[in-house]
Amino acid sequence: MIAYLVRRLFGVVMTLLVVVLVTFVIFFGIPKMTGVDPATMYVGRQADARAIEAVRQKLGLDDPILVQFWHFLCGLFAGRDYTGGGDTVHCSAPCFGYSFVHEQPIWPELTDRLPVTLGLAGGACVLWLAGGVATGILSALKRGSLWDRTAMGVALAGVSLPIYFTGVISLAVFSYNLDWVSNEYTPFGQDPARWFSGMILPWVTLAFLYAAMYARLTRATMLEVLGEDYIRTARAKGLRERTVIGKHAMRSTMTPVLTILGMDLGALIGGAILTETTFSLPGLGQAAVRAIDERDLPLILGVTLVTAASVVVANLVVDLLYAVIDPRVRLS
């Protein structure tokens, strides 16, 4: 177990380094190779020659790409000073870059917005797992019944309807017309009750999409597992159906669900762009949309790296949980 964990941690570190390198080349190397001056992309839409030259000096954009990458890595662990144009800007570790559009480091903005995204992803994850997995299991056990047909029909609608459609409809009905829930985000520390009220619709809207996918996946996996020899053997031994389903079939069924959950949850931690934009949630997804509109490339780079790190770490946790969910899996 310890040896496996060490190998996986080493793989995570190497994966993150590759991700950082590839992302860095995309943002810094490719524009230069295509004849685009990266400095003009980091100062916003309106900038004079002096501002562009100052940014070029501060970021060291005239250095070779590997030298720039080394300075970026050093900034992640030890901080970095951006010197040029007659002034010096310090970016404390971990330094994910400096936004010259808003004149501030990237990391503090990421940490300010991350709790919003974590709250959205965590609450929606609980809902879609509880609803989607339970629906899929019941549909598999009642295959061909009215419940099965109805549930899969609703799941098909959930997969087909985009979030910006269901989100706007839910806002119009439950917030603007019925006034059951709040349509404004309130930080949890200010008013937990109002925070919960403002997060209900985003949770339900996001969970509806994912619950539909998880219901279909769970149903298909459960039907396949119920046809396995060890399930028939368990029933032949006289075990109760509840034990057969709960102790034997469920563990094998949850393995692919857990795999997809790691990728989905990791990606959502990087920002649920459509949901946050629809409900005006100040999370990482909304920050990415704003950064794209303002051409604030350091902020886009920061959100990209946070998303990649979240996916990698989530998949590591999933790998470790395999042995807990399915006893046939051995970590060695």
C-alpha positions in Angstrom: 0.0 0.0 0.0 2.8 2.4 0.9 4.8 1.6 -2.2 1.7 2.0 -4.3 1.0 5.4 -2.7 4.5 6.6 -3.3 4.4 5.6 -6.9 1.1 7.3 -7.5 2.3 10.5 -5.7 5.3 10.5 -7.9 3.1 10.1 -11.0 0.9 13.0 -9.8 3.9 15.3 -9.4 5.2 14.4 -12.9 1.7 14.8 -14.4 1.4 18.2 -12.8 4.8 19.2 -14.1 3.8 18.1 -17.6 0.5 20.0 -17.4 2.2 23.1 -16.2 4.8 22.9 -19.0 2.2 22.3 -21.7 0.0 25.1 -20.4 2.9 27.5 -20.1 4.0 26.7 -23.7 0.4 27.3 -24.9 0.2 30.7 -23.2 3.8 31.9 -23.8 5.5 29.9 -26.5 2.8 29.4 -29.2 1.9 33.1 -29.5 5.6 33.9 -30.0 6.1 31.2 -32.6 3.1 32.5 -34.6 4.4 36.0 -34.7 2.2 37.4 -31.9 3.8 39.5 -29.2 2.8 37.9 -25.9 3.3 41.3 -24.2 0.4 42.8 -26.1 -1.8 40.0 -24.8 -1.0 40.7 -21.2 -1.8 44.4 -21.0 -5.4 44.4 -22.1 -7.1 45.9 -25.1 -5.9 49.4 -24.6 -2.1 49.9 -24.0 0.6 52.1 -25.3 4.1 51.1 -26.4 5.6 52.0 -23.0 3.1 49.7 -21.2 3.8 46.9 -23.6 7.6 47.2 -23.1 7.2 47.4 -19.3 5.2 44.1 -19.3 7.8 42.5 -21.6 10.6 43.4 -19.2 8.6 42.4 -16.1 7.6 38.9 -17.4 11.0 38.3 -19.1 9.3 37.5 -22.4 12.5 38.1 -24.3 14.1 35.1 -22.5 14.1 31.6 -24.0 10.9 29.7 -23.2 12.6 27.2 -20.9 14.1 30.0 -18.9 10.7 31.6 -18.6 9.2 28.3 -17.5 12.0 27.9 -14.8 11.2 31.3 -13.4 7.5 30.4 -13.4 8.2 27.2 -11.4 10.4 29.1 -9.0 7.6 31.6 -8.5 5.2 28.8 -7.5 7.4 27.7 -4.6 9.4 30.8 -3.7 7.5 33.8 -5.0 8.7 36.2 -7.7 9.6 39.8 -8.4 8.4 41.4 -11.6 10.9 44.2 -12.4 10.6 46.6 -15.3 9.4 49.9 -16.4 10.9 51.6 -13.4 9.1 49.7 -10.7 9.1 46.3 -9.0 6.0 44.2 -8.2 6.3 41.3 -5.7 4.2 38.2 -6.1 4.2 36.0 -3.0 4.4 32.2 -3.2 2.5 30.4 -4.6 2.8 32.9 -7.5 0.5 31.8 -10.4 1.3 35.1 -12.2 0.4 38.7 -12.0 -2.6 40.4 -13.7 -1.6 43.6 -15.3 -5.2 44.3 -16.2 -6.3 44.5 -12.5 -2.8 45.2 -11.0 -2.9 42.3 -8.6 -1.5 38.8 -8.2 -3.5 35.9 -9.4 -3.4 33.5 -6.4 -5.4 35.7 -4.0 -8.2 36.1 -6.5 -8.2 32.3 -7.0 -8.4 31.6 -3.3 -11.2 34.2 -2.9 -13.3 32.5 -5.6 -12.4 28.9 -4.8 -14.8 28.5 -1.8 -17.8 29.5 -4.0 -16.9 26.9 -6.6 -16.2 24.2 -3.9 -19.6 24.9 -2.3 -21.3 24.6 -5.7 -19.5 21.4 -6.7 -19.8 19.8 -3.3 -23.5 20.4 -2.8 -24.4 19.4 -6.4 -22.2 16.3 -6.1 -24.2 15.1 -3.0 -27.5 15.6 -4.8 -26.6 14.0 -8.1 -24.9 11.0 -6.4 -27.9 10.4 -4.1 -30.5 10.9 -6.8 -28.7 9.5 -9.8 -27.3 6.3 -8.2 -30.5 5.5 -6.4 -32.6 6.0 -9.6 -30.2 3.9 -11.6 -30.3 1.0 -9.1 -34.1 1.0 -8.9 -34.4 1.2 -12.7 -32.1 -1.8 -13.0 -34.0 -3.8 -10.4 -37.3 -2.9 -12.0 -36.2 -3.3 -15.6 -38.9 -2.7 -18.1 -41.4 -1.4 -15.5 -43.2 2.0 -15.6 -40.7 3.4 -13.1 -37.8 2.3 -15.3 -39.3 3.9 -18.5 -40.2 7.1 -16.7 -36.9 7.5 -14.9 -34.9 6.9 -18.0 -37.1 9.3 -19.9 -36.4 12.0 -17.4 -32.7 11.1 -17.4 -32.7 11.6 -21.2 -34.3 15.0 -20.8 -31.8 15.9 -18.1 -28.8 15.0 -20.4 -30.3 16.8 -23.3 -31.3 20.1 -21.7 -28.4 22.6 -21.3 -27.8 24.2 -18.0 -28.3 27.7 -19.2 -31.9 26.7 -20.2 -32.9 24.8 -17.0 -31.1 27.5 -14.9 -33.0 30.4 -16.4 -36.3 28.5 -16.2 -35.7 27.6 -12.6 -34.8 31.2 -11.8 -37.9 32.5 -13.5 -40.3 30.1 -11.7 -38.9 29.5 -8.2 -37.1 32.8 -7.6 -38.7 35.6 -9.6 -42.4 34.4 -9.7 -42.8 32.2 -6.5 -40.0 33.9 -4.5 -39.2 30.6 -2.7 -35.5 31.0 -2.8 -32.9 33.8 -3.1 -31.3 34.6 -6.5 -28.3 36.4 -5.0 -25.2 34.8 -3.6 -24.3 35.5 0.0 -21.0 34.4 1.5 -21.5 31.6 4.1 -19.7 33.6 6.8 -22.2 36.4 6.5 -25.4 34.5 6.6 -25.5 30.7 6.4 -29.2 30.5 5.9 -29.2 33.0 3.0 -26.2 31.3 1.5 -28.1 28.0 1.6 -31.1 29.6 0.0 -29.1 31.2 -2.8 -27.3 27.9 -3.6 -30.4 25.7 -3.8 -31.2 26.4 -7.4 -27.6 26.2 -8.7 -27.2 22.9 -6.8 -30.4 21.4 -8.3 -29.7 22.7 -11.8 -26.2 21.3 -11.9 -27.2 18.1 -10.2 -30.1 17.5 -12.6 -27.6 17.3 -15.5 -25.2 15.0 -13.7 -27.8 12.9 -12.0 -29.3 12.0 -15.3 -25.9 10.8 -16.6 -25.1 8.9 -13.4 -28.6 7.3 -13.4 -28.1 5.9 -16.9 -24.5 4.7 -16.1 -25.6 3.1 -12.8 -28.5 1.3 -14.5 -26.3 -0.1 -17.3 -23.6 -1.2 -14.9 -26.0 -2.8 -12.4 -27.7 -4.8 -15.2 -24.3 -6.1 -16.3 -23.2 -6.9 -12.8 -26.5 -8.8 -12.0 -25.7 -11.2 -14.8 -22.3 -12.1 -13.3 -21.6 -15.7 -12.0 -20.8 -14.5 -8.5 -24.2 -12.8 -8.1 -26.0 -16.0 -9.2 -23.8 -17.9 -6.7 -24.7 -15.6 -3.9 -28.4 -16.0 -4.6 -28.0 -19.8 -4.9 -26.4 -19.8 -1.4 -29.7 -18.4 -0.1 -28.5 -14.9 0.7 -31.2 -12.3 1.1 -31.7 -10.1 -1.9 -30.8 -7.0 0.1 -27.4 -8.6 0.9 -26.8 -9.6 -2.7 -27.5 -6.1 -4.0 -26.0 -4.1 -1.2 -22.9 -6.1 -0.4 -22.0 -7.7 -3.7 -23.6 -6.0 -6.6 -23.3 -2.4 -5.4 -19.5 -2.6 -4.9 -18.9 -3.6 -8.5 -21.4 -1.1 -9.7 -19.8 1.8 -7.9 -16.4 1.3 -9.5 -17.1 3.0 -12.9 -19.3 5.5 -11.1 -16.4 6.4 -8.8 -14.1 6.8 -11.9 -16.4 9.2 -13.6 -17.0 11.0 -10.3 -13.3 11.7 -9.9 -13.1 13.4 -13.4 -16.4 15.3 -13.1 -15.7 16.6 -9.6 -12.2 17.6 -10.4 -13.3 19.5 -13.5 -16.1 21.2 -11.5 -13.6 22.4 -8.9 -12.0 24.3 -11.7 -15.2 26.1 -12.2 -18.7 25.3 -13.4 -18.7 28.0 -16.0 -22.3 27.8 -17.3 -23.8 27.4 -13.8 -21.8 30.2 -12.3 -22.5 32.5 -15.2 -26.2 31.7 -15.2 -26.6 32.3 -11.4 -24.0 35.1 -11.1 -21.9 33.1 -8.7 -18.4 34.7 -8.1 -16.5 31.4 -8.6 -13.6 30.3 -10.7 -15.9 29.7 -13.7 -17.1 33.2 -13.7 -13.6 34.5 -13.3 -12.5 32.5 -16.3 -15.3 34.0 -18.4 -14.4 37.5 -17.3 -10.7 36.9 -17.9 -11.4 35.7 -21.5 -13.5 38.8 -22.1 -10.8 41.1 -20.7 -7.9 39.1 -22.3 -6.5 38.6 -18.8 -4.3 35.7 -19.8 -2.5 35.2 -16.4 -5.9 34.7 -14.7 -6.9 32.2 -17.4 -3.6 30.4 -16.9 -4.2 30.3 -13.1 -7.7 28.8 -13.5 -6.4 26.3 -16.0 -3.7 25.1 -13.6 -6.1 24.8 -10.7 -8.5 22.8 -12.8 -5.8 20.4 -14.0 -4.5 20.0 -10.5 -8.0 19.3 -9.2 -8.6 16.6 -11.8 -5.2 14.9 -11.1 -5.7 14.9 -7.3 -9.3 13.7 -7.6 -8.2 10.8 -9.8 -5.5 9.9 -7.2 -8.2 9.8 -4.5 -10.4 7.6 -6.7 -7.6 5.2 -7.2 -7.1 4.8 -3.5 -10.8 4.3 -2.9 -11.1 1.5 -5.4 -9.8 -1.0 -2.8 -12.4 0.2 -0.3 -15.3 0.0 -2.8 -14.4 -3.2 -4.6 -12.6 -6.0 -2.6 -11.4 -7.5 -5.9 -9.1 -4.5 -6.4 -5.7 -4.8 -4.7 -3.3 -1.9 -4.4 0.2 -3.2 -4.9 
